[in-house]
């Protein structure tokens, strides 16, 4: 059961590469990272937990942050 969480997280992350919209890609990656956090908790792996908390927060933040327009050249 525990390993299946890791496999599902891997599959979700792989699916994110097929997302065409940047916001969708980041949200799918955030979901995968949250699943990796759960997996890390279940196996007691702090590096997995911490790394994926950072990834999930960055993905969620970048999805919610206002869009910046690049300066005109």
CHARMM-style PDB file with segment names, atoms N, HN, CA, C and O in Angstrom:
ATOM      1  N   UNK     1       0.824  -1.211   0.000  1.00  0.00      PROA
ATOM      2  CA  UNK     1       0.000   0.000   0.000  1.00  0.00      PROA
ATOM      3  C   UNK     1       0.859   1.264   0.000  1.00  0.00      PROA
ATOM      4  O   UNK     1       0.597   2.197  -0.759  1.00  0.00      PROA
ATOM      5  N   UNK     2       1.882   1.292   0.849  1.00  0.00      PROA
ATOM      6  HN  UNK     2       2.095   0.534   1.466  1.00  0.00      PROA
ATOM      7  CA  UNK     2       2.725   2.481   0.944  1.00  0.00      PROA
ATOM      8  C   UNK     2       3.440   2.740  -0.381  1.00  0.00      PROA
ATOM      9  O   UNK     2       3.485   3.877  -0.851  1.00  0.00      PROA
ATOM     10  N   UNK     3       3.991   1.702  -0.977  1.00  0.00      PROA
ATOM     11  HN  UNK     3       3.954   0.778  -0.595  1.00  0.00      PROA
ATOM     12  CA  UNK     3       4.698   1.879  -2.248  1.00  0.00      PROA
ATOM     13  C   UNK     3       3.780   2.392  -3.346  1.00  0.00      PROA
ATOM     14  O   UNK     3       4.223   3.120  -4.235  1.00  0.00      PROA
ATOM     15  N   UNK     4       2.510   2.021  -3.293  1.00  0.00      PROA
ATOM     16  HN  UNK     4       2.150   1.430  -2.571  1.00  0.00      PROA
ATOM     17  CA  UNK     4       1.581   2.474  -4.330  1.00  0.00      PROA
ATOM     18  C   UNK     4       1.416   3.994  -4.292  1.00  0.00      PROA
ATOM     19  O   UNK     4       1.180   4.608  -5.333  1.00  0.00      PROA
ATOM     20  N   UNK     5       1.535   4.611  -3.121  1.00  0.00      PROA
ATOM     21  HN  UNK     5       1.727   4.112  -2.275  1.00  0.00      PROA
ATOM     22  CA  UNK     5       1.466   6.074  -3.035  1.00  0.00      PROA
ATOM     23  C   UNK     5       2.633   6.690  -3.788  1.00  0.00      PROA
ATOM     24  O   UNK     5       2.457   7.664  -4.520  1.00  0.00      PROA
ATOM     25  N   UNK     6       3.813   6.135  -3.615  1.00  0.00      PROA
ATOM     26  HN  UNK     6       3.956   5.344  -3.020  1.00  0.00      PROA
ATOM     27  CA  UNK     6       4.984   6.622  -4.351  1.00  0.00      PROA
ATOM     28  C   UNK     6       4.837   6.445  -5.853  1.00  0.00      PROA
ATOM     29  O   UNK     6       5.220   7.324  -6.625  1.00  0.00      PROA
ATOM     30  N   UNK     7       4.286   5.315  -6.269  1.00  0.00      PROA
ATOM     31  HN  UNK     7       3.975   4.601  -5.642  1.00  0.00      PROA
ATOM     32  CA  UNK     7       4.089   5.068  -7.700  1.00  0.00      PROA
ATOM     33  C   UNK     7       3.050   6.010  -8.301  1.00  0.00      PROA
ATOM     34  O   UNK     7       3.226   6.506  -9.414  1.00  0.00      PROA
ATOM     35  N   UNK     8       1.979   6.252  -7.571  1.00  0.00      PROA
ATOM     36  HN  UNK     8       1.836   5.849  -6.667  1.00  0.00      PROA
ATOM     37  CA  UNK     8       0.948   7.178  -8.056  1.00  0.00      PROA
ATOM     38  C   UNK     8       1.524   8.596  -8.133  1.00  0.00      PROA
ATOM     39  O   UNK     8       1.259   9.318  -9.094  1.00  0.00      PROA
ATOM     40  N   UNK     9       2.304   8.995  -7.137  1.00  0.00      PROA
ATOM     41  HN  UNK     9       2.519   8.409  -6.357  1.00  0.00      PROA
ATOM     42  CA  UNK     9       2.947  10.309  -7.167  1.00  0.00      PROA
ATOM     43  C   UNK     9       3.854  10.433  -8.380  1.00  0.00      PROA
ATOM     44  O   UNK     9       3.875  11.473  -9.037  1.00  0.00      PROA
ATOM     45  N   UNK    10       4.600   9.386  -8.678  1.00  0.00      PROA
ATOM     46  HN  UNK    10       4.583   8.541  -8.144  1.00  0.00      PROA
ATOM     47  CA  UNK    10       5.471   9.379  -9.852  1.00  0.00      PROA
ATOM     48  C   UNK    10       4.653   9.515 -11.129  1.00  0.00      PROA
ATOM     49  O   UNK    10       5.020  10.279 -12.021  1.00  0.00      PROA
ATOM     50  N   UNK    11       3.560   8.789 -11.226  1.00  0.00      PROA
ATOM     51  HN  UNK    11       3.261   8.168 -10.501  1.00  0.00      PROA
ATOM     52  CA  UNK    11       2.708   8.853 -12.419  1.00  0.00      PROA
ATOM     53  C   UNK    11       2.121  10.248 -12.594  1.00  0.00      PROA
ATOM     54  O   UNK    11       2.094  10.777 -13.705  1.00  0.00      PROA
ATOM     55  N   UNK    12       1.649  10.847 -11.501  1.00  0.00      PROA
ATOM     56  HN  UNK    12       1.670  10.418 -10.598  1.00  0.00      PROA
ATOM     57  CA  UNK    12       1.076  12.196 -11.596  1.00  0.00      PROA
ATOM     58  C   UNK    12       2.134  13.188 -12.041  1.00  0.00      PROA
ATOM     59  O   UNK    12       1.873  14.046 -12.884  1.00  0.00      PROA
ATOM     60  N   UNK    13       3.328  13.072 -11.475  1.00  0.00      PROA
ATOM     61  HN  UNK    13       3.539  12.374 -10.790  1.00  0.00      PROA
ATOM     62  CA  UNK    13       4.403  13.979 -11.877  1.00  0.00      PROA
ATOM     63  C   UNK    13       4.728  13.801 -13.359  1.00  0.00      PROA
ATOM     64  O   UNK    13       4.933  14.786 -14.067  1.00  0.00      PROA
ATOM     65  N   UNK    14       4.777  12.562 -13.832  1.00  0.00      PROA
ATOM     66  HN  UNK    14       4.610  11.762 -13.256  1.00  0.00      PROA
ATOM     67  CA  UNK    14       5.058  12.305 -15.249  1.00  0.00      PROA
ATOM     68  C   UNK    14       3.968  12.901 -16.138  1.00  0.00      PROA
ATOM     69  O   UNK    14       4.265  13.440 -17.203  1.00  0.00      PROA
ATOM     70  N   UNK    15       2.723  12.807 -15.711  1.00  0.00      PROA
ATOM     71  HN  UNK    15       2.482  12.369 -14.846  1.00  0.00      PROA
ATOM     72  CA  UNK    15       1.607  13.369 -16.475  1.00  0.00      PROA
ATOM     73  C   UNK    15       1.746  14.885 -16.595  1.00  0.00      PROA
ATOM     74  O   UNK    15       1.295  15.469 -17.581  1.00  0.00      PROA
ATOM     75  N   UNK    16       2.359  15.522 -15.612  1.00  0.00      PROA
ATOM     76  HN  UNK    16       2.724  15.047 -14.812  1.00  0.00      PROA
ATOM     77  CA  UNK    16       2.486  16.982 -15.643  1.00  0.00      PROA
ATOM     78  C   UNK    16       3.250  17.461 -16.876  1.00  0.00      PROA
ATOM     79  O   UNK    16       3.056  18.591 -17.324  1.00  0.00      PROA
ATOM     80  N   UNK    17       4.110  16.618 -17.420  1.00  0.00      PROA
ATOM     81  HN  UNK    17       4.268  15.700 -17.056  1.00  0.00      PROA
ATOM     82  CA  UNK    17       4.863  17.008 -18.616  1.00  0.00      PROA
ATOM     83  C   UNK    17       3.976  17.132 -19.851  1.00  0.00      PROA
ATOM     84  O   UNK    17       4.407  17.683 -20.864  1.00  0.00      PROA
ATOM     85  N   UNK    18       2.761  16.635 -19.782  1.00  0.00      PROA
ATOM     86  HN  UNK    18       2.411  16.187 -18.959  1.00  0.00      PROA
ATOM     87  CA  UNK    18       1.836  16.745 -20.898  1.00  0.00      PROA
ATOM     88  C   UNK    18       0.869  17.919 -20.755  1.00  0.00      PROA
ATOM     89  O   UNK    18       0.030  18.150 -21.626  1.00  0.00      PROA
ATOM     90  N   UNK    19       0.992  18.654 -19.658  1.00  0.00      PROA
ATOM     91  HN  UNK    19       1.674  18.466 -18.951  1.00  0.00      PROA
ATOM     92  CA  UNK    19       0.131  19.822 -19.437  1.00  0.00      PROA
ATOM     93  C   UNK    19       0.624  20.980 -20.295  1.00  0.00      PROA
ATOM     94  O   UNK    19       1.812  21.304 -20.286  1.00  0.00      PROA
ATOM     95  N   UNK    20      -0.274  21.591 -21.022  1.00  0.00      PROA
ATOM     96  HN  UNK    20      -1.238  21.327 -21.029  1.00  0.00      PROA
ATOM     97  CA  UNK    20       0.104  22.681 -21.919  1.00  0.00      PROA
ATOM     98  C   UNK    20       0.058  24.051 -21.250  1.00  0.00      PROA
ATOM     99  O   UNK    20       0.796  24.960 -21.631  1.00  0.00      PROA
ATOM    100  N   UNK    21      -0.794  24.192 -20.272  1.00  0.00      PROA
ATOM    101  HN  UNK    21      -1.393  23.454 -19.962  1.00  0.00      PROA
ATOM    102  CA  UNK    21      -0.919  25.472 -19.571  1.00  0.00      PROA
ATOM    103  C   UNK    21       0.021  25.478 -18.365  1.00  0.00      PROA
ATOM    104  O   UNK    21       0.004  24.539 -17.569  1.00  0.00      PROA
ATOM    105  N   UNK    22       0.845  26.525 -18.220  1.00  0.00      PROA
ATOM    106  HN  UNK    22       0.859  27.288 -18.867  1.00  0.00      PROA
ATOM    107  CA  UNK    22       1.791  26.567 -17.100  1.00  0.00      PROA
ATOM    108  C   UNK    22       1.126  26.428 -15.729  1.00  0.00      PROA
ATOM    109  O   UNK    22       1.659  25.750 -14.850  1.00  0.00      PROA
ATOM    110  N   UNK    23      -0.026  27.059 -15.542  1.00  0.00      PROA
ATOM    111  HN  UNK    23      -0.459  27.610 -16.256  1.00  0.00      PROA
ATOM    112  CA  UNK    23      -0.697  26.973 -14.244  1.00  0.00      PROA
ATOM    113  C   UNK    23      -1.145  25.546 -13.966  1.00  0.00      PROA
ATOM    114  O   UNK    23      -1.019  25.064 -12.840  1.00  0.00      PROA
ATOM    115  N   UNK    24      -1.663  24.873 -14.975  1.00  0.00      PROA
ATOM    116  HN  UNK    24      -1.766  25.265 -15.889  1.00  0.00      PROA
ATOM    117  CA  UNK    24      -2.085  23.483 -14.815  1.00  0.00      PROA
ATOM    118  C   UNK    24      -0.888  22.604 -14.480  1.00  0.00      PROA
ATOM    119  O   UNK    24      -0.968  21.752 -13.595  1.00  0.00      PROA
ATOM    120  N   UNK    25       0.217  22.808 -15.183  1.00  0.00      PROA
ATOM    121  HN  UNK    25       0.282  23.500 -15.902  1.00  0.00      PROA
ATOM    122  CA  UNK    25       1.434  22.044 -14.941  1.00  0.00      PROA
ATOM    123  C   UNK    25       1.866  22.189 -13.486  1.00  0.00      PROA
ATOM    124  O   UNK    25       2.174  21.194 -12.829  1.00  0.00      PROA
ATOM    125  N   UNK    26       1.892  23.418 -12.980  1.00  0.00      PROA
ATOM    126  HN  UNK    26       1.643  24.226 -13.513  1.00  0.00      PROA
ATOM    127  CA  UNK    26       2.337  23.639 -11.601  1.00  0.00      PROA
ATOM    128  C   UNK    26       1.375  23.029 -10.591  1.00  0.00      PROA
ATOM    129  O   UNK    26       1.808  22.506  -9.564  1.00  0.00      PROA
ATOM    130  N   UNK    27       0.089  23.089 -10.865  1.00  0.00      PROA
ATOM    131  HN  UNK    27      -0.263  23.514 -11.698  1.00  0.00      PROA
ATOM    132  CA  UNK    27      -0.866  22.504  -9.921  1.00  0.00      PROA
ATOM    133  C   UNK    27      -0.771  20.977  -9.912  1.00  0.00      PROA
ATOM    134  O   UNK    27      -0.889  20.360  -8.853  1.00  0.00      PROA
ATOM    135  N   UNK    28      -0.565  20.375 -11.054  1.00  0.00      PROA
ATOM    136  HN  UNK    28      -0.470  20.876 -11.914  1.00  0.00      PROA
ATOM    137  CA  UNK    28      -0.395  18.920 -11.106  1.00  0.00      PROA
ATOM    138  C   UNK    28       0.895  18.531 -10.387  1.00  0.00      PROA
ATOM    139  O   UNK    28       0.926  17.539  -9.659  1.00  0.00      PROA
ATOM    140  N   UNK    29       1.958  19.308 -10.588  1.00  0.00      PROA
ATOM    141  HN  UNK    29       1.932  20.114 -11.179  1.00  0.00      PROA
ATOM    142  CA  UNK    29       3.207  19.035  -9.885  1.00  0.00      PROA
ATOM    143  C   UNK    29       3.049  19.228  -8.379  1.00  0.00      PROA
ATOM    144  O   UNK    29       3.642  18.488  -7.595  1.00  0.00      PROA
ATOM    145  N   UNK    30       2.254  20.217  -7.972  1.00  0.00      PROA
ATOM    146  HN  UNK    30       1.773  20.818  -8.610  1.00  0.00      PROA
ATOM    147  CA  UNK    30       1.996  20.417  -6.544  1.00  0.00      PROA
ATOM    148  C   UNK    30       1.270  19.206  -5.965  1.00  0.00      PROA
ATOM    149  O   UNK    30       1.597  18.756  -4.866  1.00  0.00      PROA
ATOM    150  N   UNK    31       0.294  18.678  -6.691  1.00  0.00      PROA
ATOM    151  HN  UNK    31       0.029  19.043  -7.583  1.00  0.00      PROA
ATOM    152  CA  UNK    31      -0.422  17.490  -6.238  1.00  0.00      PROA
ATOM    153  C   UNK    31       0.539  16.313  -6.071  1.00  0.00      PROA
ATOM    154  O   UNK    31       0.491  15.604  -5.066  1.00  0.00      PROA
ATOM    155  N   UNK    32       1.408  16.110  -7.055  1.00  0.00      PROA
ATOM    156  HN  UNK    32       1.447  16.686  -7.871  1.00  0.00      PROA
ATOM    157  CA  UNK    32       2.387  15.025  -6.963  1.00  0.00      PROA
ATOM    158  C   UNK    32       3.308  15.235  -5.763  1.00  0.00      PROA
ATOM    159  O   UNK    32       3.619  14.281  -5.049  1.00  0.00      PROA
ATOM    160  N   UNK    33       3.742  16.467  -5.536  1.00  0.00      PROA
ATOM    161  HN  UNK    33       3.489  17.241  -6.115  1.00  0.00      PROA
ATOM    162  CA  UNK    33       4.624  16.747  -4.402  1.00  0.00      PROA
ATOM    163  C   UNK    33       3.935  16.472  -3.078  1.00  0.00      PROA
ATOM    164  O   UNK    33       4.560  15.955  -2.152  1.00  0.00      PROA
ATOM    165  N   UNK    34       2.653  16.810  -2.975  1.00  0.00      PROA
ATOM    166  HN  UNK    34       2.146  17.230  -3.727  1.00  0.00      PROA
ATOM    167  CA  UNK    34       1.908  16.522  -1.747  1.00  0.00      PROA
ATOM    168  C   UNK    34       1.827  15.011  -1.530  1.00  0.00      PROA
ATOM    169  O   UNK    34       1.936  14.534  -0.400  1.00  0.00      PROA
ATOM    170  N   UNK    35       1.640  14.277  -2.594  1.00  0.00      PROA
ATOM    171  HN  UNK    35       1.551  14.664  -3.512  1.00  0.00      PROA
ATOM    172  CA  UNK    35       1.616  12.819  -2.464  1.00  0.00      PROA
ATOM    173  C   UNK    35       2.984  12.293  -2.033  1.00  0.00      PROA
ATOM    174  O   UNK    35       3.069  11.357  -1.238  1.00  0.00      PROA
ATOM    175  N   UNK    36       4.055  12.895  -2.560  1.00  0.00      PROA
ATOM    176  HN  UNK    36       3.985  13.655  -3.206  1.00  0.00      PROA
ATOM    177  CA  UNK    36       5.402  12.502  -2.144  1.00  0.00      PROA
ATOM    178  C   UNK    36       5.632  12.820  -0.673  1.00  0.00      PROA
ATOM    179  O   UNK    36       6.315  12.068   0.021  1.00  0.00      PROA
ATOM    180  N   UNK    37       5.069  13.930  -0.188  1.00  0.00      PROA
ATOM    181  HN  UNK    37       4.514  14.541  -0.752  1.00  0.00      PROA
ATOM    182  CA  UNK    37       5.171  14.256   1.235  1.00  0.00      PROA
ATOM    183  C   UNK    37       4.501  13.151   2.059  1.00  0.00      PROA
ATOM    184  O   UNK    37       5.064  12.682   3.048  1.00  0.00      PROA
ATOM    185  N   UNK    38       3.308  12.742   1.651  1.00  0.00      PROA
ATOM    186  HN  UNK    38       2.850  13.123   0.848  1.00  0.00      PROA
ATOM    187  CA  UNK    38       2.608  11.667   2.363  1.00  0.00      PROA
ATOM    188  C   UNK    38       3.446  10.390   2.359  1.00  0.00      PROA
ATOM    189  O   UNK    38       3.572   9.714   3.380  1.00  0.00      PROA
ATOM    190  N   UNK    39       4.008  10.076   1.217  1.00  0.00      PROA
ATOM    191  HN  UNK    39       3.906  10.625   0.387  1.00  0.00      PROA
ATOM    192  CA  UNK    39       4.863   8.894   1.100  1.00  0.00      PROA
ATOM    193  C   UNK    39       6.071   9.018   2.020  1.00  0.00      PROA
ATOM    194  O   UNK    39       6.432   8.070   2.717  1.00  0.00      PROA
ATOM    195  N   UNK    40       6.691  10.194   2.017  1.00  0.00      PROA
ATOM    196  HN  UNK    40       6.398  10.965   1.452  1.00  0.00      PROA
ATOM    197  CA  UNK    40       7.851  10.422   2.877  1.00  0.00      PROA
ATOM    198  C   UNK    40       7.517  10.265   4.343  1.00  0.00      PROA
ATOM    199  O   UNK    40       8.310   9.717   5.109  1.00  0.00      PROA
ATOM    200  N   UNK    41       6.346  10.743   4.742  1.00  0.00      PROA
ATOM    201  HN  UNK    41       5.701  11.187   4.119  1.00  0.00      PROA
ATOM    202  CA  UNK    41       5.910  10.596   6.132  1.00  0.00      PROA
ATOM    203  C   UNK    41       5.743   9.113   6.483  1.00  0.00      PROA
ATOM    204  O   UNK    41       6.176   8.658   7.542  1.00  0.00      PROA
ATOM    205  N   UNK    42       5.111   8.377   5.577  1.00  0.00      PROA
ATOM    206  HN  UNK    42       4.759   8.746   4.716  1.00  0.00      PROA
ATOM    207  CA  UNK    42       4.856   6.956   5.836  1.00  0.00      PROA
ATOM    208  C   UNK    42       6.131   6.136   5.940  1.00  0.00      PROA
ATOM    209  O   UNK    42       6.185   5.166   6.696  1.00  0.00      PROA
ATOM    210  N   UNK    43       7.161   6.520   5.185  1.00  0.00      PROA
ATOM    211  HN  UNK    43       7.117   7.308   4.572  1.00  0.00      PROA
ATOM    212  CA  UNK    43       8.416   5.752   5.246  1.00  0.00      PROA
ATOM    213  C   UNK    43       9.437   6.411   6.173  1.00  0.00      PROA
ATOM    214  O   UNK    43      10.527   5.876   6.372  1.00  0.00      PROA
ATOM    215  N   UNK    44       9.090   7.567   6.740  1.00  0.00      PROA
ATOM    216  HN  UNK    44       8.204   8.001   6.578  1.00  0.00      PROA
ATOM    217  CA  UNK    44       9.976   8.240   7.677  1.00  0.00      PROA
ATOM    218  C   UNK    44      11.224   8.829   7.035  1.00  0.00      PROA
ATOM    219  O   UNK    44      12.307   8.774   7.619  1.00  0.00      PROA
ATOM    220  N   UNK    45      11.081   9.390   5.841  1.00  0.00      PROA
ATOM    221  HN  UNK    45      10.201   9.435   5.367  1.00  0.00      PROA
ATOM    222  CA  UNK    45      12.223   9.946   5.104  1.00  0.00      PROA
ATOM    223  C   UNK    45      12.153  11.472   5.080  1.00  0.00      PROA
ATOM    224  O   UNK    45      11.481  12.057   4.230  1.00  0.00      PROA
ATOM    225  N   UNK    46      12.843  12.101   6.006  1.00  0.00      PROA
ATOM    226  HN  UNK    46      13.388  11.626   6.697  1.00  0.00      PROA
ATOM    227  CA  UNK    46      12.810  13.566   6.100  1.00  0.00      PROA
ATOM    228  C   UNK    46      13.262  14.279   4.826  1.00  0.00      PROA
ATOM    229  O   UNK    46      12.657  15.290   4.469  1.00  0.00      PROA
ATOM    230  N   UNK    47      14.299  13.802   4.118  1.00  0.00      PROA
ATOM    231  HN  UNK    47      14.790  12.981   4.408  1.00  0.00      PROA
ATOM    232  CA  UNK    47      14.681  14.500   2.876  1.00  0.00      PROA
ATOM    233  C   UNK    47      13.544  14.519   1.844  1.00  0.00      PROA
ATOM    234  O   UNK    47      13.353  15.518   1.151  1.00  0.00      PROA
ATOM    235  N   UNK    48      12.801  13.428   1.744  1.00  0.00      PROA
ATOM    236  HN  UNK    48      12.957  12.616   2.307  1.00  0.00      PROA
ATOM    237  CA  UNK    48      11.667  13.363   0.813  1.00  0.00      PROA
ATOM    238  C   UNK    48      10.582  14.343   1.261  1.00  0.00      PROA
ATOM    239  O   UNK    48       9.990  15.044   0.441  1.00  0.00      PROA
ATOM    240  N   UNK    49      10.331  14.382   2.553  1.00  0.00      PROA
ATOM    241  HN  UNK    49      10.811  13.812   3.220  1.00  0.00      PROA
ATOM    242  CA  UNK    49       9.293  15.267   3.095  1.00  0.00      PROA
ATOM    243  C   UNK    49       9.646  16.721   2.855  1.00  0.00      PROA
ATOM    244  O   UNK    49       8.849  17.473   2.293  1.00  0.00      PROA
ATOM    245  N   UNK    50      10.846  17.125   3.281  1.00  0.00      PROA
ATOM    246  HN  UNK    50      11.493  16.515   3.738  1.00  0.00      PROA
ATOM    247  CA  UNK    50      11.247  18.532   3.186  1.00  0.00      PROA
ATOM    248  C   UNK    50      11.349  18.989   1.732  1.00  0.00      PROA
ATOM    249  O   UNK    50      10.842  20.054   1.380  1.00  0.00      PROA
ATOM    250  N   UNK    51      11.998  18.193   0.890  1.00  0.00      PROA
ATOM    251  HN  UNK    51      12.410  17.328   1.176  1.00  0.00      PROA
ATOM    252  CA  UNK    51      12.156  18.578  -0.515  1.00  0.00      PROA
ATOM    253  C   UNK    51      10.803  18.780  -1.185  1.00  0.00      PROA
ATOM    254  O   UNK    51      10.627  19.729  -1.949  1.00  0.00      PROA
ATOM    255  N   UNK    52       9.857  17.909  -0.910  1.00  0.00      PROA
ATOM    256  HN  UNK    52      10.000  17.138  -0.289  1.00  0.00      PROA
ATOM    257  CA  UNK    52       8.570  18.004  -1.583  1.00  0.00      PROA
ATOM    258  C   UNK    52       7.649  19.044  -0.976  1.00  0.00      PROA
ATOM    259  O   UNK    52       6.760  19.548  -1.663  1.00  0.00      PROA
ATOM    260  N   UNK    53       7.836  19.380   0.293  1.00  0.00      PROA
ATOM    261  HN  UNK    53       8.558  18.971   0.851  1.00  0.00      PROA
ATOM    262  CA  UNK    53       7.118  20.528   0.852  1.00  0.00      PROA
ATOM    263  C   UNK    53       7.572  21.788   0.127  1.00  0.00      PROA
ATOM    264  O   UNK    53       6.753  22.634  -0.234  1.00  0.00      PROA
ATOM    265  N   UNK    54       8.876  21.911  -0.084  1.00  0.00      PROA
ATOM    266  HN  UNK    54       9.542  21.224   0.209  1.00  0.00      PROA
ATOM    267  CA  UNK    54       9.409  23.075  -0.812  1.00  0.00      PROA
ATOM    268  C   UNK    54       8.856  23.121  -2.230  1.00  0.00      PROA
ATOM    269  O   UNK    54       8.426  24.176  -2.697  1.00  0.00      PROA
ATOM    270  N   UNK    55       8.866  21.984  -2.916  1.00  0.00      PROA
ATOM    271  HN  UNK    55       9.215  21.127  -2.537  1.00  0.00      PROA
ATOM    272  CA  UNK    55       8.351  21.927  -4.292  1.00  0.00      PROA
ATOM    273  C   UNK    55       6.864  22.274  -4.325  1.00  0.00      PROA
ATOM    274  O   UNK    55       6.433  23.058  -5.172  1.00  0.00      PROA
ATOM    275  N   UNK    56       6.084  21.709  -3.425  1.00  0.00      PROA
ATOM    276  HN  UNK    56       6.433  21.072  -2.738  1.00  0.00      PROA
ATOM    277  CA  UNK    56       4.644  21.968  -3.412  1.00  0.00      PROA
ATOM    278  C   UNK    56       4.359  23.441  -3.142  1.00  0.00      PROA
ATOM    279  O   UNK    56       3.524  24.043  -3.817  1.00  0.00      PROA
ATOM    280  N   UNK    57       5.048  24.026  -2.159  1.00  0.00      PROA
ATOM    281  HN  UNK    57       5.726  23.537  -1.611  1.00  0.00      PROA
ATOM    282  CA  UNK    57       4.829  25.439  -1.858  1.00  0.00      PROA
ATOM    283  C   UNK    57       5.228  26.338  -3.023  1.00  0.00      PROA
ATOM    284  O   UNK    57       4.527  27.300  -3.338  1.00  0.00      PROA
ATOM    285  N   UNK    58       6.345  26.026  -3.659  1.00  0.00      PROA
ATOM    286  HN  UNK    58       6.914  25.245  -3.403  1.00  0.00      PROA
ATOM    287  CA  UNK    58       6.787  26.824  -4.808  1.00  0.00      PROA
ATOM    288  C   UNK    58       5.789  26.712  -5.960  1.00  0.00      PROA
ATOM    289  O   UNK    58       5.483  27.710  -6.613  1.00  0.00      PROA
ATOM    290  N   UNK    59       5.287  25.516  -6.211  1.00  0.00      PROA
ATOM    291  HN  UNK    59       5.536  24.705  -5.680  1.00  0.00      PROA
ATOM    292  CA  UNK    59       4.327  25.317  -7.298  1.00  0.00      PROA
ATOM    293  C   UNK    59       3.018  26.043  -7.008  1.00  0.00      PROA
ATOM    294  O   UNK    59       2.442  26.674  -7.894  1.00  0.00      PROA
ATOM    295  N   UNK    60       2.555  25.954  -5.775  1.00  0.00      PROA
ATOM    296  HN  UNK    60       3.023  25.441  -5.055  1.00  0.00      PROA
ATOM    297  CA  UNK    60       1.307  26.629  -5.424  1.00  0.00      PROA
ATOM    298  C   UNK    60       1.489  28.139  -5.471  1.00  0.00      PROA
ATOM    299  O   UNK    60       0.642  28.853  -6.009  1.00  0.00      PROA
ATOM    300  N   UNK    61       2.590  28.624  -4.910  1.00  0.00      PROA
ATOM    301  HN  UNK    61       3.278  28.044  -4.474  1.00  0.00      PROA
ATOM    302  CA  UNK    61       2.844  30.066  -4.925  1.00  0.00      PROA
ATOM    303  C   UNK    61       2.929  30.594  -6.357  1.00  0.00      PROA
ATOM    304  O   UNK    61       2.312  31.609  -6.679  1.00  0.00      PROA
ATOM    305  N   UNK    62       3.685  29.914  -7.212  1.00  0.00      PROA
ATOM    306  HN  UNK    62       4.186  29.089  -6.950  1.00  0.00      PROA
ATOM    307  CA  UNK    62       3.848  30.397  -8.581  1.00  0.00      PROA
ATOM    308  C   UNK    62       2.552  30.291  -9.385  1.00  0.00      PROA
ATOM    309  O   UNK    62       2.371  31.007 -10.369  1.00  0.00      PROA
ATOM    310  N   UNK    63       1.658  29.405  -8.970  1.00  0.00      PROA
ATOM    311  HN  UNK    63       1.805  28.823  -8.170  1.00  0.00      PROA
ATOM    312  CA  UNK    63       0.356  29.309  -9.637  1.00  0.00      PROA
ATOM    313  C   UNK    63      -0.568  30.452  -9.240  1.00  0.00      PROA
ATOM    314  O   UNK    63      -1.415  30.882 -10.023  1.00  0.00      PROA
ATOM    315  N   UNK    64      -0.397  30.938  -8.018  1.00  0.00      PROA
ATOM    316  HN  UNK    64       0.291  30.589  -7.381  1.00  0.00      PROA
ATOM    317  CA  UNK    64      -1.278  31.985  -7.494  1.00  0.00      PROA
ATOM    318  C   UNK    64      -0.699  33.386  -7.637  1.00  0.00      PROA
ATOM    319  O   UNK    64      -1.423  34.373  -7.508  1.00  0.00      PROA
ATOM    320  N   UNK    65       0.590  33.480  -7.901  1.00  0.00      PROA
ATOM    321  HN  UNK    65       1.179  32.678  -8.006  1.00  0.00      PROA
ATOM    322  CA  UNK    65       1.229  34.796  -8.014  1.00  0.00      PROA
ATOM    323  C   UNK    65       0.724  35.519  -9.253  1.00  0.00      PROA
ATOM    324  O   UNK    65       0.428  34.886 -10.267  1.00  0.00      PROA
ATOM    325  N   UNK    66       0.623  36.848  -9.177  1.00  0.00      PROA
ATOM    326  HN  UNK    66       0.863  37.363  -8.353  1.00  0.00      PROA
ATOM    327  CA  UNK    66       0.165  37.599 -10.355  1.00  0.00      PROA
ATOM    328  C   UNK    66       1.164  37.442 -11.511  1.00  0.00      PROA
ATOM    329  O   UNK    66       2.372  37.326 -11.306  1.00  0.00      PROA
ATOM    330  N   UNK    67       0.622  37.445 -12.710  1.00  0.00      PROA
ATOM    331  HN  UNK    67      -0.360  37.540 -12.877  1.00  0.00      PROA
ATOM    332  CA  UNK    67       1.450  37.309 -13.907  1.00  0.00      PROA
ATOM    333  C   UNK    67       2.174  38.624 -14.148  1.00  0.00      PROA
ATOM    334  O   UNK    67       1.572  39.698 -14.145  1.00  0.00      PROA
ATOM    335  N   UNK    68       3.469  38.514 -14.355  1.00  0.00      PROA
ATOM    336  HN  UNK    68       3.958  37.642 -14.358  1.00  0.00      PROA
ATOM    337  CA  UNK    68       4.274  39.704 -14.640  1.00  0.00      PROA
ATOM    338  C   UNK    68       4.505  39.789 -16.143  1.00  0.00      PROA
ATOM    339  O   UNK    68       4.844  38.798 -16.791  1.00  0.00      PROA
ATOM    340  N   UNK    69       4.321  40.970 -16.678  1.00  0.00      PROA
ATOM    341  HN  UNK    69       4.046  41.775 -16.151  1.00  0.00      PROA
ATOM    342  CA  UNK    69       4.599  41.172 -18.093  1.00  0.00      PROA
ATOM    343  C   UNK    69       6.068  41.529 -18.263  1.00  0.00      PROA
ATOM    344  O   UNK    69       6.580  42.379 -17.535  1.00  0.00      PROA
ATOM    345  N   UNK    70       6.761  40.890 -19.219  1.00  0.00      PROA
ATOM    346  HN  UNK    70       6.344  40.200 -19.810  1.00  0.00      PROA
ATOM    347  CA  UNK    70       8.173  41.224 -19.431  1.00  0.00      PROA
ATOM    348  C   UNK    70       8.283  42.659 -19.965  1.00  0.00      PROA
ATOM    349  O   UNK    70       7.380  43.155 -20.639  1.00  0.00      PROA
ATOM    350  N   UNK    71       9.402  43.310 -19.650  1.00  0.00      PROA
ATOM    351  HN  UNK    71      10.135  42.907 -19.102  1.00  0.00      PROA
ATOM    352  CA  UNK    71       9.575  44.682 -20.144  1.00  0.00      PROA
ATOM    353  C   UNK    71       9.651  44.712 -21.673  1.00  0.00      PROA
ATOM    354  O   UNK    71      10.213  43.815 -22.301  1.00  0.00      PROA
ATOM    355  N   UNK    72       9.076  45.752 -22.244  1.00  0.00      PROA
ATOM    356  HN  UNK    72       8.619  46.480 -21.734  1.00  0.00      PROA
ATOM    357  CA  UNK    72       9.114  45.907 -23.704  1.00  0.00      PROA
ATOM    358  C   UNK    72      10.528  46.277 -24.133  1.00  0.00      PROA
ATOM    359  O   UNK    72      11.212  47.043 -23.455  1.00  0.00      PROA
ATOM    360  N   UNK    73      10.962  45.722 -25.273  1.00  0.00      PROA
ATOM    361  HN  UNK    73      10.406  45.099 -25.824  1.00  0.00      PROA
ATOM    362  CA  UNK    73      12.312  46.040 -25.745  1.00  0.00      PROA
ATOM    363  C   UNK    73      12.279  47.123 -26.782  1.00  0.00      PROA
ATOM    364  OT1 UNK    73      13.326  47.521 -27.293  1.00  0.00      PROA
TER     365      UNK     73
END
